[in-house]
Amino acid sequence: MMRVRTAVRIVLAAVLLEVAIIAVAVPVGVVFGNPVQASAGSPVNGTVYYAVVGLACLVLGALFGAWAVRKETTGFALKGLLVALVAMAIYFGLCSLAPGGLAAVIAGYGLTMFVMFNVLRTVGCVLGAIRHGAK
């Protein structure tokens, strides 16, 4: 059974992961343009934004997935997956608060990019946790 300390660390890692991804995505969106917030009259080339946000999801997911399991002895992949799922739930909740809700965010990114970013976050968290456990 999972201890309370482990559960708290998983939730904290998920919250910090989302804060870190937002801290990377917002400045990049301001400098290079955010395709999600672009109006129809001013199209934005989202190449830089998508590349940076995708890389941030993967790398930061790995860092926070590893941090969440740093004092654990077993169940690394499961705990990394839990970090990713909690982070995804937080992200979906934040998207639901945006004008137009989650559907508008998915439409802004495109379904493929939206799914890809969530997969990258999940893969990063699980691989980071497994890598930390292999040490």
Sequence and secondary structure as in RCSB ss.txt:
>XXXX:A:sequence
MMRVRTAVRIVLAAVLLEVAIIAVAVPVGVVFGNPVQASAGSPVNGTVYYAVVGLACLVLGALFGAWAVRKETTG
FALKGLLVALVAMAIYFGLCSLAPGGLAAVIAGYGLTMFVMFNVLRTVGCVLGAIRHGAK
>XXXX:A:secstr
   HHHHHHHHHHHHHHHHHHHHHHHHHHHHH  TTT  TTS    HHHHHHHHHHHHHHHHHHHHHHTTT SS 
HHHHHHHHHHHHHHHHHHHHHHSTTHHHHHHHHH HHHHHHHHHHHHHHHHHHHHHHHH 
